C-alpha cells in the first residue's frame, strides 16, 4: 500500500504538461517589433503582428511582406498569398522579447523587442 501511495504521489508531483496554446498566445505577438541589431539586416528589421492573424514584415528596400500567421506548439506558421508556408521555431517569448530560429526566409537566430 505504501509503494502504491508513493507511486501515485510521485506521478502527481511531476511537472504539469503545457498544452499547445499555452506556449505562446497570439496576444503576446500583437504589436510592433524591432530586430535587435536590425539596422544591419535588409529583410525584416521590423515586423508587426495584428489581431486579425496577419503580420507585416518590413524591408529596408521599401518592400512590405504580408502573411497570415498561426501558432502551433512552439512554432510560428507564416502563409503568403501564393500558398507558400514558412515554419519558424519560437525559442523565447514574453511581453517584451521574442526569439525566432529564423523568420520567413531568413535563417539564424532573430531577436525582436517591442
Chimera marker file (.cmm) of the C-alpha trace (Angstrom):
<marker_set name="trace">
<marker id="1" x="0.000" y="0.000" z="0.000" r="1" g="1" b="0" radius="0.5"/>
<marker id="2" x="2.833" y="2.394" z="0.827" r="1" g="1" b="0" radius="0.5"/>
<marker id="3" x="4.513" y="1.686" z="-2.512" r="1" g="1" b="0" radius="0.5"/>
<marker id="4" x="1.287" y="2.378" z="-4.410" r="1" g="1" b="0" radius="0.5"/>
<marker id="5" x="0.798" y="5.610" z="-2.474" r="1" g="1" b="0" radius="0.5"/>
<marker id="6" x="4.385" y="6.694" z="-3.270" r="1" g="1" b="0" radius="0.5"/>
<marker id="7" x="3.931" y="5.955" z="-6.970" r="1" g="1" b="0" radius="0.5"/>
<marker id="8" x="0.709" y="7.948" z="-7.082" r="1" g="1" b="0" radius="0.5"/>
<marker id="9" x="2.314" y="10.825" z="-5.144" r="1" g="1" b="0" radius="0.5"/>
<marker id="10" x="5.295" y="10.992" z="-7.497" r="1" g="1" b="0" radius="0.5"/>
<marker id="11" x="3.003" y="10.985" z="-10.511" r="1" g="1" b="0" radius="0.5"/>
<marker id="12" x="1.021" y="13.968" z="-9.217" r="1" g="1" b="0" radius="0.5"/>
<marker id="13" x="4.194" y="15.912" z="-8.305" r="1" g="1" b="0" radius="0.5"/>
<marker id="14" x="5.660" y="15.740" z="-11.816" r="1" g="1" b="0" radius="0.5"/>
<marker id="15" x="5.719" y="18.925" z="-13.887" r="1" g="1" b="0" radius="0.5"/>
<marker id="16" x="2.410" y="19.813" z="-15.483" r="1" g="1" b="0" radius="0.5"/>
<marker id="17" x="2.080" y="19.315" z="-19.212" r="1" g="1" b="0" radius="0.5"/>
<marker id="18" x="1.849" y="22.517" z="-21.225" r="1" g="1" b="0" radius="0.5"/>
<marker id="19" x="-0.777" y="22.324" z="-23.897" r="1" g="1" b="0" radius="0.5"/>
<marker id="20" x="-0.090" y="23.712" z="-27.360" r="1" g="1" b="0" radius="0.5"/>
<marker id="21" x="-1.838" y="27.032" z="-26.810" r="1" g="1" b="0" radius="0.5"/>
<marker id="22" x="-0.037" y="27.953" z="-23.591" r="1" g="1" b="0" radius="0.5"/>
<marker id="23" x="3.478" y="28.289" z="-25.059" r="1" g="1" b="0" radius="0.5"/>
<marker id="24" x="2.740" y="31.488" z="-26.912" r="1" g="1" b="0" radius="0.5"/>
<marker id="25" x="-0.626" y="33.189" z="-27.072" r="1" g="1" b="0" radius="0.5"/>
<marker id="26" x="-1.405" y="35.464" z="-30.017" r="1" g="1" b="0" radius="0.5"/>
<marker id="27" x="-1.782" y="38.344" z="-27.559" r="1" g="1" b="0" radius="0.5"/>
<marker id="28" x="1.974" y="38.209" z="-26.890" r="1" g="1" b="0" radius="0.5"/>
<marker id="29" x="2.722" y="38.742" z="-30.563" r="1" g="1" b="0" radius="0.5"/>
<marker id="30" x="0.317" y="41.554" z="-31.446" r="1" g="1" b="0" radius="0.5"/>
<marker id="31" x="2.207" y="44.806" z="-31.850" r="1" g="1" b="0" radius="0.5"/>
<marker id="32" x="5.273" y="46.322" z="-33.488" r="1" g="1" b="0" radius="0.5"/>
<marker id="33" x="8.636" y="44.551" z="-33.041" r="1" g="1" b="0" radius="0.5"/>
<marker id="34" x="12.156" y="45.729" z="-33.911" r="1" g="1" b="0" radius="0.5"/>
<marker id="35" x="15.051" y="43.383" z="-34.615" r="1" g="1" b="0" radius="0.5"/>
<marker id="36" x="17.955" y="43.622" z="-32.184" r="1" g="1" b="0" radius="0.5"/>
<marker id="37" x="20.767" y="44.987" z="-34.376" r="1" g="1" b="0" radius="0.5"/>
<marker id="38" x="18.338" y="45.142" z="-37.298" r="1" g="1" b="0" radius="0.5"/>
<marker id="39" x="19.879" y="48.220" z="-38.866" r="1" g="1" b="0" radius="0.5"/>
<marker id="40" x="22.415" y="45.857" z="-40.472" r="1" g="1" b="0" radius="0.5"/>
<marker id="41" x="19.799" y="43.475" z="-41.887" r="1" g="1" b="0" radius="0.5"/>
<marker id="42" x="17.956" y="44.251" z="-45.121" r="1" g="1" b="0" radius="0.5"/>
<marker id="43" x="14.992" y="41.911" z="-44.665" r="1" g="1" b="0" radius="0.5"/>
<marker id="44" x="12.646" y="42.102" z="-41.707" r="1" g="1" b="0" radius="0.5"/>
<marker id="45" x="14.330" y="44.558" z="-39.323" r="1" g="1" b="0" radius="0.5"/>
<marker id="46" x="10.770" y="45.342" z="-38.199" r="1" g="1" b="0" radius="0.5"/>
<marker id="47" x="7.659" y="43.197" z="-38.012" r="1" g="1" b="0" radius="0.5"/>
<marker id="48" x="4.126" y="43.940" z="-36.910" r="1" g="1" b="0" radius="0.5"/>
<marker id="49" x="1.540" y="41.376" z="-35.799" r="1" g="1" b="0" radius="0.5"/>
<marker id="50" x="-2.171" y="42.220" z="-35.956" r="1" g="1" b="0" radius="0.5"/>
<marker id="51" x="-5.237" y="40.811" z="-34.182" r="1" g="1" b="0" radius="0.5"/>
<marker id="52" x="-6.680" y="39.513" z="-37.463" r="1" g="1" b="0" radius="0.5"/>
<marker id="53" x="-3.863" y="36.915" z="-37.733" r="1" g="1" b="0" radius="0.5"/>
<marker id="54" x="-1.901" y="38.899" z="-40.287" r="1" g="1" b="0" radius="0.5"/>
<marker id="55" x="1.679" y="40.032" z="-39.974" r="1" g="1" b="0" radius="0.5"/>
<marker id="56" x="3.686" y="42.570" z="-41.947" r="1" g="1" b="0" radius="0.5"/>
<marker id="57" x="7.428" y="42.115" z="-42.349" r="1" g="1" b="0" radius="0.5"/>
<marker id="58" x="9.219" y="45.283" z="-43.403" r="1" g="1" b="0" radius="0.5"/>
<marker id="59" x="12.322" y="45.558" z="-45.561" r="1" g="1" b="0" radius="0.5"/>
<marker id="60" x="14.914" y="48.315" z="-45.777" r="1" g="1" b="0" radius="0.5"/>
<marker id="61" x="14.364" y="48.160" z="-49.536" r="1" g="1" b="0" radius="0.5"/>
<marker id="62" x="10.871" y="49.702" z="-49.019" r="1" g="1" b="0" radius="0.5"/>
<marker id="63" x="9.145" y="46.372" z="-49.529" r="1" g="1" b="0" radius="0.5"/>
<marker id="64" x="6.323" y="45.172" z="-47.327" r="1" g="1" b="0" radius="0.5"/>
<marker id="65" x="5.678" y="41.439" z="-46.971" r="1" g="1" b="0" radius="0.5"/>
<marker id="66" x="2.266" y="40.415" z="-45.674" r="1" g="1" b="0" radius="0.5"/>
<marker id="67" x="1.428" y="36.964" z="-44.368" r="1" g="1" b="0" radius="0.5"/>
<marker id="68" x="-1.274" y="35.283" z="-42.396" r="1" g="1" b="0" radius="0.5"/>
<marker id="69" x="0.016" y="33.546" z="-39.308" r="1" g="1" b="0" radius="0.5"/>
<marker id="70" x="-0.933" y="30.947" z="-36.774" r="1" g="1" b="0" radius="0.5"/>
<marker id="71" x="0.764" y="29.411" z="-33.774" r="1" g="1" b="0" radius="0.5"/>
<marker id="72" x="1.177" y="25.707" z="-33.172" r="1" g="1" b="0" radius="0.5"/>
<marker id="73" x="3.208" y="24.263" z="-30.351" r="1" g="1" b="0" radius="0.5"/>
<marker id="74" x="6.424" y="26.316" z="-30.271" r="1" g="1" b="0" radius="0.5"/>
<marker id="75" x="6.294" y="27.451" z="-33.904" r="1" g="1" b="0" radius="0.5"/>
<marker id="76" x="5.042" y="30.368" z="-35.955" r="1" g="1" b="0" radius="0.5"/>
<marker id="77" x="3.461" y="29.426" z="-39.287" r="1" g="1" b="0" radius="0.5"/>
<marker id="78" x="3.548" y="32.138" z="-41.973" r="1" g="1" b="0" radius="0.5"/>
<marker id="79" x="1.473" y="31.721" z="-45.139" r="1" g="1" b="0" radius="0.5"/>
<marker id="80" x="1.782" y="34.000" z="-48.163" r="1" g="1" b="0" radius="0.5"/>
<marker id="81" x="-0.817" y="34.659" z="-50.880" r="1" g="1" b="0" radius="0.5"/>
<marker id="82" x="0.836" y="32.096" z="-53.172" r="1" g="1" b="0" radius="0.5"/>
<marker id="83" x="0.369" y="29.277" z="-50.661" r="1" g="1" b="0" radius="0.5"/>
<marker id="84" x="3.992" y="29.135" z="-49.556" r="1" g="1" b="0" radius="0.5"/>
<marker id="85" x="4.373" y="28.351" z="-45.877" r="1" g="1" b="0" radius="0.5"/>
<marker id="86" x="7.273" y="29.118" z="-43.566" r="1" g="1" b="0" radius="0.5"/>
<marker id="87" x="7.580" y="27.412" z="-40.194" r="1" g="1" b="0" radius="0.5"/>
<marker id="88" x="9.786" y="29.194" z="-37.681" r="1" g="1" b="0" radius="0.5"/>
<marker id="89" x="10.500" y="27.893" z="-34.208" r="1" g="1" b="0" radius="0.5"/>
<marker id="90" x="9.964" y="30.297" z="-31.322" r="1" g="1" b="0" radius="0.5"/>
<marker id="91" x="12.749" y="29.867" z="-28.766" r="1" g="1" b="0" radius="0.5"/>
<marker id="92" x="11.617" y="32.528" z="-26.307" r="1" g="1" b="0" radius="0.5"/>
<marker id="93" x="8.664" y="34.828" z="-25.940" r="1" g="1" b="0" radius="0.5"/>
<marker id="94" x="7.450" y="37.291" z="-23.331" r="1" g="1" b="0" radius="0.5"/>
<marker id="95" x="5.734" y="40.677" z="-23.475" r="1" g="1" b="0" radius="0.5"/>
<marker id="96" x="8.979" y="42.478" z="-24.480" r="1" g="1" b="0" radius="0.5"/>
<marker id="97" x="11.110" y="39.931" z="-26.401" r="1" g="1" b="0" radius="0.5"/>
<marker id="98" x="10.604" y="37.229" z="-28.973" r="1" g="1" b="0" radius="0.5"/>
<marker id="99" x="13.363" y="34.977" z="-30.320" r="1" g="1" b="0" radius="0.5"/>
<marker id="100" x="12.898" y="33.008" z="-33.545" r="1" g="1" b="0" radius="0.5"/>
<marker id="101" x="15.093" y="30.407" z="-35.212" r="1" g="1" b="0" radius="0.5"/>
<marker id="102" x="14.841" y="32.389" z="-38.407" r="1" g="1" b="0" radius="0.5"/>
<marker id="103" x="11.859" y="34.341" z="-39.682" r="1" g="1" b="0" radius="0.5"/>
<marker id="104" x="10.293" y="33.607" z="-43.077" r="1" g="1" b="0" radius="0.5"/>
<marker id="105" x="13.244" y="33.021" z="-45.448" r="1" g="1" b="0" radius="0.5"/>
<marker id="106" x="15.915" y="34.491" z="-43.131" r="1" g="1" b="0" radius="0.5"/>
<marker id="107" x="17.949" y="31.835" z="-41.312" r="1" g="1" b="0" radius="0.5"/>
<marker id="108" x="19.586" y="32.105" z="-37.922" r="1" g="1" b="0" radius="0.5"/>
<marker id="109" x="18.515" y="33.438" z="-34.555" r="1" g="1" b="0" radius="0.5"/>
<marker id="110" x="16.392" y="36.599" z="-34.792" r="1" g="1" b="0" radius="0.5"/>
<marker id="111" x="15.676" y="38.505" z="-31.547" r="1" g="1" b="0" radius="0.5"/>
<marker id="112" x="12.967" y="41.186" z="-31.643" r="1" g="1" b="0" radius="0.5"/>
<marker id="113" x="11.928" y="43.720" z="-28.982" r="1" g="1" b="0" radius="0.5"/>
<marker id="114" x="8.695" y="45.693" z="-28.611" r="1" g="1" b="0" radius="0.5"/>
<link id1="1" id2="2" r="1" g="1" b="0" radius="0.2"/>
<link id1="2" id2="3" r="1" g="1" b="0" radius="0.2"/>
<link id1="3" id2="4" r="1" g="1" b="0" radius="0.2"/>
<link id1="4" id2="5" r="1" g="1" b="0" radius="0.2"/>
<link id1="5" id2="6" r="1" g="1" b="0" radius="0.2"/>
<link id1="6" id2="7" r="1" g="1" b="0" radius="0.2"/>
<link id1="7" id2="8" r="1" g="1" b="0" radius="0.2"/>
<link id1="8" id2="9" r="1" g="1" b="0" radius="0.2"/>
<link id1="9" id2="10" r="1" g="1" b="0" radius="0.2"/>
<link id1="10" id2="11" r="1" g="1" b="0" radius="0.2"/>
<link id1="11" id2="12" r="1" g="1" b="0" radius="0.2"/>
<link id1="12" id2="13" r="1" g="1" b="0" radius="0.2"/>
<link id1="13" id2="14" r="1" g="1" b="0" radius="0.2"/>
<link id1="14" id2="15" r="1" g="1" b="0" radius="0.2"/>
<link id1="15" id2="16" r="1" g="1" b="0" radius="0.2"/>
<link id1="16" id2="17" r="1" g="1" b="0" radius="0.2"/>
<link id1="17" id2="18" r="1" g="1" b="0" radius="0.2"/>
<link id1="18" id2="19" r="1" g="1" b="0" radius="0.2"/>
<link id1="19" id2="20" r="1" g="1" b="0" radius="0.2"/>
<link id1="20" id2="21" r="1" g="1" b="0" radius="0.2"/>
<link id1="21" id2="22" r="1" g="1" b="0" radius="0.2"/>
<link id1="22" id2="23" r="1" g="1" b="0" radius="0.2"/>
<link id1="23" id2="24" r="1" g="1" b="0" radius="0.2"/>
<link id1="24" id2="25" r="1" g="1" b="0" radius="0.2"/>
<link id1="25" id2="26" r="1" g="1" b="0" radius="0.2"/>
<link id1="26" id2="27" r="1" g="1" b="0" radius="0.2"/>
<link id1="27" id2="28" r="1" g="1" b="0" radius="0.2"/>
<link id1="28" id2="29" r="1" g="1" b="0" radius="0.2"/>
<link id1="29" id2="30" r="1" g="1" b="0" radius="0.2"/>
<link id1="30" id2="31" r="1" g="1" b="0" radius="0.2"/>
<link id1="31" id2="32" r="1" g="1" b="0" radius="0.2"/>
<link id1="32" id2="33" r="1" g="1" b="0" radius="0.2"/>
<link id1="33" id2="34" r="1" g="1" b="0" radius="0.2"/>
<link id1="34" id2="35" r="1" g="1" b="0" radius="0.2"/>
<link id1="35" id2="36" r="1" g="1" b="0" radius="0.2"/>
<link id1="36" id2="37" r="1" g="1" b="0" radius="0.2"/>
<link id1="37" id2="38" r="1" g="1" b="0" radius="0.2"/>
<link id1="38" id2="39" r="1" g="1" b="0" radius="0.2"/>
<link id1="39" id2="40" r="1" g="1" b="0" radius="0.2"/>
<link id1="40" id2="41" r="1" g="1" b="0" radius="0.2"/>
<link id1="41" id2="42" r="1" g="1" b="0" radius="0.2"/>
<link id1="42" id2="43" r="1" g="1" b="0" radius="0.2"/>
<link id1="43" id2="44" r="1" g="1" b="0" radius="0.2"/>
<link id1="44" id2="45" r="1" g="1" b="0" radius="0.2"/>
<link id1="45" id2="46" r="1" g="1" b="0" radius="0.2"/>
<link id1="46" id2="47" r="1" g="1" b="0" radius="0.2"/>
<link id1="47" id2="48" r="1" g="1" b="0" radius="0.2"/>
<link id1="48" id2="49" r="1" g="1" b="0" radius="0.2"/>
<link id1="49" id2="50" r="1" g="1" b="0" radius="0.2"/>
<link id1="50" id2="51" r="1" g="1" b="0" radius="0.2"/>
<link id1="51" id2="52" r="1" g="1" b="0" radius="0.2"/>
<link id1="52" id2="53" r="1" g="1" b="0" radius="0.2"/>
<link id1="53" id2="54" r="1" g="1" b="0" radius="0.2"/>
<link id1="54" id2="55" r="1" g="1" b="0" radius="0.2"/>
<link id1="55" id2="56" r="1" g="1" b="0" radius="0.2"/>
<link id1="56" id2="57" r="1" g="1" b="0" radius="0.2"/>
<link id1="57" id2="58" r="1" g="1" b="0" radius="0.2"/>
<link id1="58" id2="59" r="1" g="1" b="0" radius="0.2"/>
<link id1="59" id2="60" r="1" g="1" b="0" radius="0.2"/>
<link id1="60" id2="61" r="1" g="1" b="0" radius="0.2"/>
<link id1="61" id2="62" r="1" g="1" b="0" radius="0.2"/>
<link id1="62" id2="63" r="1" g="1" b="0" radius="0.2"/>
<link id1="63" id2="64" r="1" g="1" b="0" radius="0.2"/>
<link id1="64" id2="65" r="1" g="1" b="0" radius="0.2"/>
<link id1="65" id2="66" r="1" g="1" b="0" radius="0.2"/>
<link id1="66" id2="67" r="1" g="1" b="0" radius="0.2"/>
<link id1="67" id2="68" r="1" g="1" b="0" radius="0.2"/>
<link id1="68" id2="69" r="1" g="1" b="0" radius="0.2"/>
<link id1="69" id2="70" r="1" g="1" b="0" radius="0.2"/>
<link id1="70" id2="71" r="1" g="1" b="0" radius="0.2"/>
<link id1="71" id2="72" r="1" g="1" b="0" radius="0.2"/>
<link id1="72" id2="73" r="1" g="1" b="0" radius="0.2"/>
<link id1="73" id2="74" r="1" g="1" b="0" radius="0.2"/>
<link id1="74" id2="75" r="1" g="1" b="0" radius="0.2"/>
<link id1="75" id2="76" r="1" g="1" b="0" radius="0.2"/>
<link id1="76" id2="77" r="1" g="1" b="0" radius="0.2"/>
<link id1="77" id2="78" r="1" g="1" b="0" radius="0.2"/>
<link id1="78" id2="79" r="1" g="1" b="0" radius="0.2"/>
<link id1="79" id2="80" r="1" g="1" b="0" radius="0.2"/>
<link id1="80" id2="81" r="1" g="1" b="0" radius="0.2"/>
<link id1="81" id2="82" r="1" g="1" b="0" radius="0.2"/>
<link id1="82" id2="83" r="1" g="1" b="0" radius="0.2"/>
<link id1="83" id2="84" r="1" g="1" b="0" radius="0.2"/>
<link id1="84" id2="85" r="1" g="1" b="0" radius="0.2"/>
<link id1="85" id2="86" r="1" g="1" b="0" radius="0.2"/>
<link id1="86" id2="87" r="1" g="1" b="0" radius="0.2"/>
<link id1="87" id2="88" r="1" g="1" b="0" radius="0.2"/>
<link id1="88" id2="89" r="1" g="1" b="0" radius="0.2"/>
<link id1="89" id2="90" r="1" g="1" b="0" radius="0.2"/>
<link id1="90" id2="91" r="1" g="1" b="0" radius="0.2"/>
<link id1="91" id2="92" r="1" g="1" b="0" radius="0.2"/>
<link id1="92" id2="93" r="1" g="1" b="0" radius="0.2"/>
<link id1="93" id2="94" r="1" g="1" b="0" radius="0.2"/>
<link id1="94" id2="95" r="1" g="1" b="0" radius="0.2"/>
<link id1="95" id2="96" r="1" g="1" b="0" radius="0.2"/>
<link id1="96" id2="97" r="1" g="1" b="0" radius="0.2"/>
<link id1="97" id2="98" r="1" g="1" b="0" radius="0.2"/>
<link id1="98" id2="99" r="1" g="1" b="0" radius="0.2"/>
<link id1="99" id2="100" r="1" g="1" b="0" radius="0.2"/>
<link id1="100" id2="101" r="1" g="1" b="0" radius="0.2"/>
<link id1="101" id2="102" r="1" g="1" b="0" radius="0.2"/>
<link id1="102" id2="103" r="1" g="1" b="0" radius="0.2"/>
<link id1="103" id2="104" r="1" g="1" b="0" radius="0.2"/>
<link id1="104" id2="105" r="1" g="1" b="0" radius="0.2"/>
<link id1="105" id2="106" r="1" g="1" b="0" radius="0.2"/>
<link id1="106" id2="107" r="1" g="1" b="0" radius="0.2"/>
<link id1="107" id2="108" r="1" g="1" b="0" radius="0.2"/>
<link id1="108" id2="109" r="1" g="1" b="0" radius="0.2"/>
<link id1="109" id2="110" r="1" g="1" b="0" radius="0.2"/>
<link id1="110" id2="111" r="1" g="1" b="0" radius="0.2"/>
<link id1="111" id2="112" r="1" g="1" b="0" radius="0.2"/>
<link id1="112" id2="113" r="1" g="1" b="0" radius="0.2"/>
<link id1="113" id2="114" r="1" g="1" b="0" radius="0.2"/>
</marker_set>
